[in-house]
Amino acid sequence: MTGYSQAICAPAYVRSNGARERTVARSASFLLPSFGTVVFAVALLQVLFLSQGGRTLFRDSDTGWHIRNGEGLLATASAPRLDTFSYTRNGAPWFAWEWLSDALFGTAHGIGGLTAVALLSGIVIALTAWGVARLSLSLGGNLFITAGGIVVLFGTTTIHWLARPHVFSWLLSLIVVAIAEQERCSKSRFLYVLPVIACLWANVHGSFLLAPALLFIYAIGNWLIAQPAVRFAGAASASLAATFINPYGWHLHVHVFSYLSNNYLMDHISEFRSFSFHAPGAMYVELFLVIAVLGTMALLKQKAYGPALLALGMLHLSLYSARHLPTAAVLLLPLFVAALTREAKNRPALRAFFGYSERLQSIDAQILGIVPLAIVLVLTVFGASALARSGNVGFDPSVFPVRAADYLEQHDSGGRVFSKDQWGGYLIYRFKGETKVFLDGRSDFYGQDLLETYAKVIEVKPGWDGVLKQYDVQRVLIPPDHPLAAVLRLSAGWKLTYGDSVAAVFQRVAP
């Protein structure tokens, strides 16, 4: 490795101009909060409390079927292969590609209900934020620039702070990047742990192909600067092979590729569409993109081609689909902070600033922060329990048909229910999978044909009632101001039996 490459990979506080490290008493190292502890604590506070995480973590009803699927596979000790949640495709082959995440959610729910699910999700998100800060500093990122990067990270990832399996993929992807960066700078003894991580990832979330892809990108980056690429290529190949260790084998890869290459699904599913800069918090996304441009330019200038190629690839995915923005922020912000720090250190006017921050980093490196971390975790558990007792954890009754579901349970007259797809996961959760749904958030399972059939009903297109008759739908659960509700009110074949500000229930009238 060249001297230049060694320089850009070494932590900034190690390269300080003769600054003496300060000694922190051993007892104080346990009692004082480290920078990482502060990041973890602030992230946990933000996710669970300041952003009303007891509700917002459950603003996507898919959490509901993830929990019930997890409980089911824990009971049977096997990953499901056939659908049991819908009546439109009941018994059809189903790839529960996030089965291990579902098992974790199911376990948490069994221990402490939705409060435990919220705690699990919040802790994983906070761990990811901690990991971003830790990786940034280990690559030589400045302490204060890293803190600014964490603020941008919070703002960018907030759009996907949900109790869903992707939060586990954030943490796994960050570990992969950390090991790849260690290997790029000097051979990593953890490189061949990556196939194990890739195998785990293939059972946790559908983004698992990112692991071997990332390693292949780093191999190309090394090849471009005439550095050995064999170890990266070997780890990438082994990681790709490891992803076939899942309950569905190679069929899962075919399914994922078929799903992601379906233009209709990509164009009609909201989270796969491009980010709307009219959305709340768009300022943070804009700031991230500015940092991304500057950071990528810095990486190219420093001939860090592996990270630069990764940045270009992730930015392309992020502009194509909003759901990739949080992952891009998690993976790239540590790389950008380190690269921009290296550029800024060349400015003589900033020498005093960097000298001061490096002295702080040398002190922070000696602080363990175990006691403050334990206090934060204990207080978080008590705080989440208090939220639950006040009724502020779970699916928001102002968004989901909570009261209408109570009515359906009390006046169960049998028959199938049609509802919005956004409510499908909630109904699966609310009725423990016993009340089958027309559709829920598993768009990869239902496919284009059924989604188009659903659209015919929900958009009240010609033939909508014929679809409901085809599937023997007896009740419709829909927002009271929805066009379908207006049509049902005027239809002689349907009767309004329940209504509130969130949902209306219509019953089919016998001819």
N, C-alpha and C positions, 0 to 999 in steps of 0.2 A: 504494500500500500504506500502511496506517495505521501510525502510530508504534508502536502496541502490537504489530502483526504483525511489524514489523521487530525489535522488542525480543525477541520470543520465538524468532526465527529466528537471531539473532546468537550466535556462540560465546561461552561464558561468559568465557573468558580475555580476549576482546577488550573486554568490558564491565567489566573490573576497575576498581576505584576508584583510578585513577591508579597502579596497581602497575607498577613499571618492569620491562621485559623484561630478562632476563639473557642475556648473550651467551655462546654456546658456541663454542669454537674450532672452526675448520673441520675440522681433523684429528680432534678429539674427536667431532664429529658423525658421522663414519664409524665410529669405534671403539666408541662407547657404544651399548648396546641401547636402542632407543626402547620406549615402552609397546606400540606395535603389534608390534614384533619379539618382545617377551616373550609377548604373547598368541598370536602365531603359533607360537612355539617350544613353549609349554606345550600348545597344542592338538595339535600334531604329536606331542609326547611322549605325551600322554594317549591319542590315537587309536591310535598304532602300537605303543606299548610298555606303558604302565601298564594299559591295558584289554585287553591281549593281542590287539591288533588284527590280528596275523598270522593269528589264527584267527577272531576275532569278526567281522572284516570280511567273512568268507566263511561266516557262519552261515546265510545264505540261499542256497540252491543256484541261484537264478536267475542269479547271477553267471556260472555255468557256460555257460548258453546265450547270455548276452550276449557272452561272449568268443568262443565258436565262431561266432556269427552275425557278429560283427565281423570275424573272420578270413575268413569266407566272402565277405562283401561287399568286403573289401579285395582278395581274389583275383579277384572278378568285376567290380569297380569299379561295382557297382550295388546299390541297395537291394533286398532280397528281396521278392517279392510272393506267393510260395507257400511253404507249410510243407514242410520237409524233415526235421524232427526227430522227428515222431511217426508211429505206424502207424495211429492211430485217425482222423487227419485229414490224412494225408500228401497233399500236392498241393493242399490247400484254400487259398483266398485268405487271406493273412495280412498284417496291417498291422504292420510292424516299426517302430513309431512312435518308437523311440529309436535309430534306426539310426546316427546320428552319434555318440552315446555308445558304442554297440557298437563302432564303428570305432576310437574312442580306446582302449577296453579291449583290443580285438584288437591294436592297434598296440603298446600297453604290454606285452601278453603276449608278442608276438613279440620284443620287445627283452629282457625280463628275466623272463618267466614270471609266476607269481602274485605274486612279490615286487614286480615293477614295477607290477602292478595295485594292490596294497596301497599302494605309495608314491603312485601317482597319486591314489587315493581319499583318502588321508590328507592330502596337500597341498591338495586342493580343499576338504576340510573345514576345515583350518587357515586357508586363505585366507578362507573364509566367516567364521570367528571373527574374524580380523583386520578384515574388512570391517565386521562388526557394531560392533567397538570404534571403528573410524575414523569411521563414520557417526554413532555416538553422540556422540563428541567434537565433530565438525563441527557438530552441531545444538545444541551448548551443554551437553551432558551433563557432569556432574562426573566427574573422573578416578576417584575412589574408588567412586562409585556405578556407573560404567561397569564397573569391575573386578568388583563384585558381580554386575552383570548378566551378565558373561561366565561367571561360575561357574554361574549359573542356566541360561545357554545350554548349557553343557556337559552339565549334568544332564538337561536336557529333550531335547536332540537325540541323546543317547547311544542312545536306543531305535532310532534309524535310522542309526547309524554302520555303514553297509554299503557294499560295493563294488558299487554299483548306480547307474543313471543319475540318480536323484533328487538326488544330491549336486551335480551340475552345475546343476540347477534352483535349488538354494538360492543359489548364487552369482549366477545370472542374475536371480533375483527381488530380491535385495538391491541389485543395480545399478539395477534399475527403480525401486525405492523411493528410492534415493539421488538419482536424477535428478528424480523427482517431487517430492521434498522441496526440492530446489534450485529447481525451477520454482515451487513454492508460495511460497517466501520471496522469490525474485527471479527474473526470467526466466532460464532455463537455455539455454545454447547447445547443450547435449547433448540437448534434448528430442526432436529429430527424428532422433536416433540410435536411439531406442527401436524403430521398426519393424524395424531391422536386428537388434536383440536379440531381438525377438519372432519373427522369421523363424528365427534360430538356435535359439531355444527350441523352436519347433515341430518341429525335427528332432532335439532332444536328449531331450525328456521330454514325457509326456502332459499335464503341468500347464500347458502353454503358454497356455491361455486366461486364466490369471491375469494376464498382462501387460496386455492391453486392459481387463480387468475392473478392475484396480487403477487404471488411468488414468481410466476412466469414474467411478470412485468419487471420485477427486480432483477431477474436473470438477464433480461434484455438490456436493462440499464447498466449492469456490470459489463456486458459484452461491448456496449458502445464506448466505454472508456478503457477497453482492453484489460479489464479485471476478470479474474476467474468467475465463471457463471455456472459451473458444473454443480456446485452444492445447492444453489438456488433451484436449478432445473431439476435436480434429483428430488429435492424436498417438494417441489411443485407436483412432480409426477406421482410421488408417494402420497401426497395429500389428495390428489385427484382420485387415486385408486381407493383411498380410505373412505371417500364419500359414498362408495358403493356398499359400505357396511351399514345398512339400514333395513327396516322390515320389508321394503319393496324392491331392493336391489336396483338394477339399472332402469327398471320401469319408472322410478322416481325421476331420474334425469330426463327421460323422454317426456314425462308429464310436465315437468318444469319448463322445458324448452318449448313444448307445444303451447303452454299457457302464455308465456312471455312473448311468443311470436304471433299471438292472435291479435290482430290490429283492432278488431271490434272491441274486445275486452279492454285493451289498453286505452282506447279512445273513450269508452263509456264508463269506466270505473274512476271515480273522482280522485283517489289517491295516486293513480298512475298518470294523471294529467300534470301539465306544467304548473309551477307555483304561480299563484295570483299575487301580484305586487300591490293589489288593493286590499289584501288580507291584513288583519291586525298583526303587528309585529314584523311587517315586511322590512322595516328599517334594519333589523338585525340580519336578515337574509342579504340585503343589499351590502351591508358592511362586510359580511362574510365573503361575498363575491369580490369586493374590492381587495380584501386581504388575500384572497385566492389568486387574483391576477398578480399582485405584487410578490406574493410568496412563490408562485410558480416561476416568475421571471428570476427571482433570486436563486432558486434551485437550479435552473438552467445555467445561470452565470457561474454557479459553483460546481457545475458538472455533476450534480447529484441527479443523474438521469432517471434512476429507478423511481425515487419519490416524485420527480417532475412528471414522468409518464403516468404514474398513479393519479396525480393531481388532475392531469388533463382528462383521463378516463372518467374519474369520479365527477368532475365538473360537467362533462358531457351528459352523464346519466342524471345529474341533478337538474340541469336545464330541461331535460326531456321529461322528467317525472319528479314531482315534489317529494315523493316518499324517499328519494335517495338523498335529499338535502341533509337530513340529520346524520346519516351515515358518513357522508362526505365531511361534515364538520368534525365528527369524532375522529376520523382517520387523518384528516389533513391539517387541522389547526396546530397540533404539536410540531408537524414538519414545517409549517409556515412560520411559526413563532421562532423556531430554532434558526431557520434560514434568514429571517429578517433581523434577528439578533446579531448574526454574524456580519451582516451588511452594516448595521448601525454601529457596531464596535469599531469600525474603521473611521468613524467620525471623531476627530480630536475634541470637538466641543462636548461630546457626550462621555468623555473619559471619566470624569468625576462621578457622573451618574452610574456608569457601569461598575466603577470601583466600589461604590456604596452598596449597590445591589448584590455584587459578588460576595461582599463581606456578610450581608444578611443571609445569602444562600449557604455560605459555609457554616453559619450558626444553625440554620434551619436543617441542614443535613444531619446534625447531631441530635435533633429532637425527635423523639418517638411519638409523643402525643397519645399514649395509650389510655391514660386516665380520662382526658377530655373526650376521646372517642367513645369510651364506654359510657360516659355520662350522656353524650348525645344520643346514643342508641337507646338507653333506658328512657330518657325523656321523650324520644320519638314514639316508643311503644305506648307510654302513658298518654301522650298527646293524641295518637291515633285512636286509642280506646275511648278517650273523651269525645272525639269527633263521632265515633260510632254510637255512643250513648245519646248524643244529641241528634242522631239521625242524619248526619252529614257524610256518610260513607255509603257508596253504592250507586245504583242507577238513578239518575235525577228524575223525580216524578214530574218535573216541568218539561221534560224532554221525552221520556219513555211512558208507555201506557200502564203505569203502575196501578192506578185506581181501576182502570178498565179491566186489567188482568184479575184484580180482586173480584170484580163483577162476574167475569167469565167463570171463575172458580166457584163462586156462590150459586150461579145459575147455569150450571153445566147441563146443557141440553144435547150434548154430543155433536158430532159433525165437524167438518174441517173448517179451519180459519184461514182467511187470506189477510195478510197485513203487509206493510211496507217492509222491504228487505232490511232497512236499518233497524227494524224492531225484531227481526227474526231471532237474532242471537239472544236478545232479552227474553223472549217468550220461551226459548229452549231452556234458559237458565231458570226462569220463574216457575215453569211447570216440570222441571227436571227431565226434560226430553220426552215427556209423555204426551204432550200436545204437539203434534207434528206441524211443521210450517210449510208454506208454499215455497219460500226462498229465504235464505239468510246471506251472510257475507262471504260464503265460500264460492266465489265466482268461478274459480278454477274447476270446482266440482260440477256446478250446474251448467256451465258452458253457454255458448252464444245462443243456441236455439231456445233454451228455456228463459234466458234473460230477455230475448226478444218477445217471447210469449208473455212474460211478466210485464214488459213495457206496454204491451197492447192493453192490459187491464189498467195499470196504474196511470196511463196517459189517456184512458177512456177512448181508445181507438175502436173503429168498427169491429165487431166480433168479441168485444170484451166480456159480455155476459156469457157468450158461448164457451169461453175459456173456463169461467167459473163453473159452468154446468159440466164441462168435460172432466173437471177434477172434483166434482161433487162438493163444491164449497158451500157450506151452510151459513157461515158468518163472515163478515168483513170487518176488520179492525183498522180504522183509518183516521187521520186527523180530521176534525169537523169542518175545517175550511178547505179541504182538499177537493179538487174537481170530481173525483170519484164519489165522494160523500154527497156532493150536490146532485149527481145523477141518481144515486141510490135513493135519495129522498123523494125524487120524482117518479121512481119506478114502482109499479104496482107489485112487483115480485119481491120487494124488500121492505123491511120495517125497521125503523130506528128503535132499539131497545135500551140503549144506554148512551149517554153523552157527557163529556166534561170539556174543559178547555184544551185538553191534549188529544183525546181520542174519542171516537164514536164507534159504537158497535151496531151493525146492521144484521138482522136475521132474515134468512130466506123464508118467504111466505109460501106455504103449500098451495098449489094450484087448486 
